[in-house]
């Protein structure tokens, strides 16, 4: 099958959605599917207000229509609700092409934190966006229920996977690479440094050992100044990120509004138990597996997580393999009911970033 994925986030941007889509494309190709990615690097862009490092396509309509026509896909998936997502939605509706969509992030809560936009308004806009979709792929049962209560329809459960070959079990915490030896226990956070991530709940915790933060975002400078004793690493290549996970004793996930929480799965695949609040993302990933601890008091969760054996965390992560996730994704797609067009022998050049090499990309949750 030839699958077209439209996304407003892609390399060189970093984040959980980029990582999820990168791994999804890789697995789809392994399964024999042809994948075309339409992403911001193929358009003129402008910086996303309040989201450093994220560039959005500027007036993508006509160019996007050309790319879709040349691709002549069997199925179309719109992964995000940004300018490219809206333009692809318009094109599909105009030409009566079926498509699926995804709910990757709680965008209304992010807009509320950054701009004080009422959350109900944000969900009303998303409801309008997803209404014509043949299926909205949702990563957690909590989000599935929340969206249904808010009037969303055609919801489909789809949880992304984790690369269990790259993120492998370490029997004991390592040497804290790339920082050198650190005082244990090592408490690690990986993700965007942004208001919606509630990072200060982790930074304020009075716990022994060392705290390590890996990621970038708009609050980075202010928090580094406020918490100088924390080890701040920025963005790491994926293979170094795997070594960093393996060096930690506990992974702290302080967010309250995220969806799947890919970084939790990566940490658990390395044998690192997770400490988190009992909210949607952690409840989906950790559940009652014993691979992490969830408490309303994050420090209590941290203390309990330290007692968890590393193989128990790893065992839970292995339930989220990418092979199964890719197969389920394909089963959710809506195949276009139209004859395949003849593909021109001379046409648009290969879009930048559309083909993936075997080189691991930089990414953080």
C-alpha positions in Angstrom: 0.0 0.0 0.0 1.1 3.6 -0.7 0.5 5.7 2.4 0.6 9.5 2.5 1.3 11.0 5.9 0.8 14.8 6.4 2.5 16.3 9.4 3.3 19.8 10.7 6.3 18.5 12.7 9.3 16.7 11.3 13.0 16.7 11.4 15.1 18.8 12.3 12.4 19.6 14.9 12.5 17.4 18.0 9.7 16.0 20.1 7.6 13.0 20.8 5.4 13.3 17.8 8.4 13.5 15.5 9.9 10.4 17.1 6.6 8.6 16.9 6.1 9.4 13.2 9.7 8.6 12.3 9.5 5.1 13.9 6.1 4.5 12.4 7.4 5.3 8.9 10.3 3.0 9.4 8.1 0.1 10.5 5.7 0.6 7.7 8.5 0.4 5.2 9.8 -2.7 6.9 6.3 -4.2 6.4 6.6 -3.5 2.7 4.5 -0.3 2.4 5.5 2.7 0.4 5.3 5.9 2.6 5.3 9.5 1.4 5.7 12.2 4.1 4.5 15.8 3.5 6.2 18.0 6.1 7.2 21.7 6.7 10.6 21.3 5.1 9.0 21.3 1.7 7.4 24.7 2.2 8.2 28.3 3.2 7.9 28.4 7.0 7.5 30.8 9.9 8.3 30.2 13.6 5.4 28.9 15.7 4.5 31.6 18.3 5.6 30.5 21.7 7.1 27.2 20.5 10.8 27.7 19.9 12.3 25.3 17.4 9.0 24.6 15.6 8.5 26.0 12.2 5.1 25.9 10.5 4.3 25.9 6.8 3.3 29.3 5.4 0.3 29.3 2.9 0.9 25.6 1.9 -2.3 25.1 -0.1 -1.2 25.0 -3.8 2.1 23.2 -3.1 0.4 20.6 -0.9 -2.2 19.9 -3.6 0.6 19.2 -6.1 2.4 16.9 -3.7 -0.8 14.9 -3.0 -1.6 14.6 -6.7 1.9 13.4 -7.6 1.9 10.9 -4.7 -1.4 9.3 -5.8 -1.7 7.4 -2.5 -3.9 4.5 -1.5 -4.5 6.0 1.9 -4.1 9.5 3.5 -3.3 10.1 7.2 -3.3 13.6 8.6 -1.2 13.4 11.7 -1.4 17.0 13.1 -3.8 19.9 13.3 -1.5 22.7 12.0 -1.4 24.6 8.7 -0.5 21.5 6.7 -3.2 19.4 8.5 -5.9 22.0 7.7 -4.7 22.4 4.1 -4.8 18.6 3.6 -8.2 18.4 5.2 -9.6 21.0 2.8 -8.1 19.2 -0.2 -9.5 15.9 0.8 -13.0 17.3 1.4 -13.0 19.2 -1.9 -12.1 16.1 -3.8 -14.1 13.6 -1.7 -11.0 11.7 -0.5 -11.3 9.8 2.7 -8.7 10.2 5.3 -7.8 9.4 8.9 -6.4 11.7 11.6 -4.7 11.4 15.0 -4.8 13.0 18.4 -1.2 13.2 19.5 -1.2 16.1 21.9 -3.6 18.0 24.2 -3.3 21.1 22.1 -6.2 23.0 23.9 -4.4 22.7 27.2 -1.2 23.9 25.6 -2.9 26.9 24.1 -4.6 27.7 27.4 -1.3 27.6 29.3 0.4 29.8 26.6 -2.4 32.2 25.5 -5.2 31.7 28.1 -7.4 30.5 25.3 -10.4 28.8 26.9 -10.0 25.0 26.8 -13.5 24.5 25.6 -12.8 26.7 22.6 -9.8 24.7 21.7 -11.7 21.4 21.8 -14.5 22.9 19.7 -11.9 23.7 17.0 -10.4 20.2 17.2 -13.9 18.7 17.0 -14.5 20.6 13.8 -11.1 19.5 12.4 -11.6 15.8 13.1 -15.3 15.6 12.3 -14.9 14.5 8.7 -12.1 12.0 9.5 -12.9 8.3 8.9 -11.1 7.5 12.1 -9.3 9.5 14.8 -6.4 7.5 16.2 -6.1 8.1 20.0 -3.1 6.8 22.1 -4.7 6.3 25.6 -8.0 5.0 27.0 -8.3 8.1 29.1 -8.0 10.4 26.1 -10.4 8.1 24.2 -13.0 8.6 27.0 -12.3 12.3 27.3 -12.8 12.9 23.6 -15.9 10.9 23.4 -17.4 12.9 26.3 -16.5 16.1 24.4 -18.4 15.0 21.4 -15.7 13.4 19.2 -16.7 10.5 17.0 -15.0 7.8 14.9 -12.4 7.3 17.7 -9.9 4.4 17.2 -7.4 3.2 19.9 -3.8 3.3 18.6 -0.8 3.4 21.0 2.6 4.1 19.5 5.5 1.7 20.2 9.1 1.8 21.4 12.3 0.7 19.7 13.3 -2.1 22.1 16.4 -2.8 20.1 17.9 0.6 20.5 16.6 1.1 24.1 17.9 -2.1 25.8 18.0 -3.3 29.3 20.8 -2.3 31.6 21.1 -4.6 34.6 22.3 -1.7 36.8 22.5 2.1 36.3 25.7 3.1 34.4 28.1 5.9 34.6 25.8 8.8 33.8 27.0 9.4 30.3 27.8 12.0 28.8 28.3 13.7 32.2 30.8 11.4 33.8 30.2 9.9 37.3 27.1 11.2 39.1 25.8 10.8 42.6 23.1 8.2 42.8 20.2 7.9 42.7 20.1 9.6 39.3 16.7 11.1 38.5 16.1 11.8 34.8 13.6 13.9 32.8 13.5 13.8 29.0 11.2 16.1 27.1 10.4 19.6 26.1 11.1 22.3 28.6 7.8 24.0 28.3 5.0 25.2 30.6 2.6 22.3 29.8 5.3 19.7 30.9 5.1 20.8 34.6 8.8 20.4 34.9 9.2 22.4 38.1 7.3 19.7 40.0 10.3 17.5 39.3 12.9 20.3 39.8 11.4 21.3 43.2 11.4 17.8 44.6 13.7 17.4 47.6 15.4 14.1 46.8 19.0 12.8 47.2 21.4 12.1 44.3 21.5 13.9 41.0 18.8 15.4 38.7 19.4 15.3 34.9 17.2 17.1 32.3 17.5 16.3 28.6 15.6 18.5 26.2 15.0 22.0 24.9 12.1 24.5 25.0 11.0 28.0 25.8 11.5 27.7 29.6 15.1 26.4 29.3 17.0 29.6 30.1 14.8 30.6 33.0 14.8 27.2 34.7 18.6 26.7 34.2 19.1 30.0 36.0 16.6 29.0 38.8 18.0 25.5 39.3 21.8 25.6 38.7 22.5 22.4 40.5 20.5 20.4 37.9 22.5 18.8 35.0 21.1 20.3 31.8 22.0 18.4 28.6 20.0 19.9 25.7 19.2 17.5 22.9 21.1 14.2 22.4 21.4 11.8 19.4 19.1 8.8 19.9 22.0 6.4 20.6 23.4 8.7 23.3 19.9 9.2 24.7 19.6 5.4 25.1 22.9 5.3 27.1 21.6 8.2 29.3 18.4 6.3 30.1 20.4 3.3 31.0 22.5 5.4 33.4 19.4 6.6 35.4 17.9 5.0 38.5 14.4 6.5 38.0 12.6 8.4 35.3 10.4 11.2 36.5 7.4 12.2 34.3 5.9 15.3 35.9 3.4 16.1 33.2 -0.3 16.1 33.8 -1.7 16.7 30.4 0.4 14.7 27.9 -1.0 11.8 25.9 1.1 8.7 25.3 4.4 9.8 26.9 6.9 8.1 24.5 9.9 9.0 26.8 8.3 6.8 29.5 8.4 3.8 27.2 12.0 4.4 26.2 13.1 4.7 29.8 11.2 1.5 30.8 12.7 -0.3 27.8 16.1 0.5 29.3 14.9 -0.9 32.7 14.3 2.4 34.3 11.1 2.6 36.4 8.9 5.7 36.0 7.6 8.0 38.7 4.5 9.9 37.6 1.1 11.4 38.5 -1.9 9.1 38.0 -3.0 10.8 34.8 -3.9 9.6 31.3 -0.4 9.0 29.8 1.2 7.2 32.7 -1.9 5.2 33.4 -1.9 3.9 29.8 1.8 3.2 29.8 2.4 1.9 33.3 -1.1 0.6 34.2 -0.9 -1.9 37.0 2.2 -3.5 35.6 4.5 -2.7 38.4 6.9 -1.0 35.9 6.5 2.3 37.6 4.8 4.2 40.4 2.0 6.7 40.2 1.0 8.9 43.1 -0.6 12.3 43.7 2.6 13.1 45.6 5.4 12.9 43.0 8.0 12.4 45.7 6.1 9.4 47.0 6.0 8.0 43.4 9.8 8.6 43.2 10.5 6.7 46.4 8.3 3.7 45.3 9.8 3.6 41.8 13.3 3.2 43.2 12.3 -0.1 44.7 11.1 -1.5 41.4 13.4 -4.1 39.7 14.7 -3.1 36.3 13.5 -6.2 34.4 9.9 -5.4 35.6 10.0 -2.0 33.9 11.5 -3.6 30.7 8.9 -6.3 30.6 6.1 -3.7 30.6 7.8 -1.7 27.7 7.9 -4.8 25.6 4.1 -4.8 25.4 4.4 -1.7 23.2 6.3 -3.1 20.2 6.4 -1.1 16.9 5.6 -4.1 14.8 2.2 -4.4 16.4 1.7 -0.7 16.4 2.4 -0.5 12.6 0.0 -3.3 11.8 -2.8 -1.7 13.9 -2.2 1.6 12.2 -2.6 0.1 8.7 -5.8 -1.7 9.8 -7.2 1.7 10.8 -6.5 3.4 7.5 -9.3 4.2 5.1 -8.3 3.1 1.6 -9.2 5.6 -1.1 -12.0 4.4 -3.4 -10.6 5.6 -6.6 -8.4 4.2 -9.4 -4.7 4.8 -9.0 -3.4 7.6 -11.2 -0.5 7.2 -13.6 2.6 8.5 -12.0 4.5 11.0 -14.0 8.1 9.9 -14.9 9.2 13.5 -14.5 7.8 15.4 -11.6 8.6 16.8 -8.2 12.0 16.0 -6.7 12.2 13.8 -3.6 11.0 16.0 -0.7 13.6 16.8 1.8 13.2 14.5 4.8 10.6 12.2 3.1 13.0 9.3 2.9 14.5 8.0 6.0 18.0 6.6 6.3 19.1 4.1 8.8 20.9 6.8 10.8 19.2 7.5 14.1 17.8 11.0 14.4 17.9 13.4 17.4 14.7 13.3 19.3 13.2 13.9 22.7 9.7 13.6 24.1 
